Amino acid sequence: MKKMLDSYLHLVEATLRTGMDGEHRAAFREDLLIHIRFFQHERLVHLIVTGLVAIIAMLALLCGLVLPNLWSWALLLILVVLLGFYVRHYYHLENGVQKLYELYDQSNLEKEG
């Protein structure tokens, strides 16, 4: 997903640099909106999964404190590492979607300007 978002961002930036006429601009903006919706959906799914992993990690921490054994602490360690990767991926998705919003606004301004 990271590669797909990065490559699409570069494609949009390159397309905006070259400029377009009215008909191509409308098709480009429609395609951009479709991709924004796709990445928004992906972002929502990752937010939900990240939240669930965080809740399960907190439950594993509680379990480790109440019933201390090696398995509950190992589970907590695994979940914390997994949560770190999810947060990093969500951060990239969030920033990428925000950049797509800016590029969409930029394409709208160029149309008016």
C-alpha positions, 0 to 999 in steps of 0.5 A: 500500500505504501508503494502504491500511495507513493507512486500515485502521489508522484504521478499526480504531482507530475501530471499537475506540473505538465498542465492539462486542458479542460476535458483532461483536467475533469477526467484527472480530477475524477480519477483523483477523487476515486483514488482519494476515496480508496485511500480514505477507506484503507485509512479507516480500516487501518485505524480500526485495526490499530485501535483493536490491536491497541485494546488487545495489547492493553488487555494483555498488559492487564493479564500480565499484571494480574496473572504474571507468566511468561506467555502473557508478557511474550504476547504483550511484546508481540502486540506492542511490536505489531502496534508500532508497525500499524502506527507507522503504516497509519501515519504514512497513509494519513500523510499521503491522503492529506497530500492528495487533498492538497493536490486536489485543491491545487488542481482546482486552483489551477483550473480557476487560475 
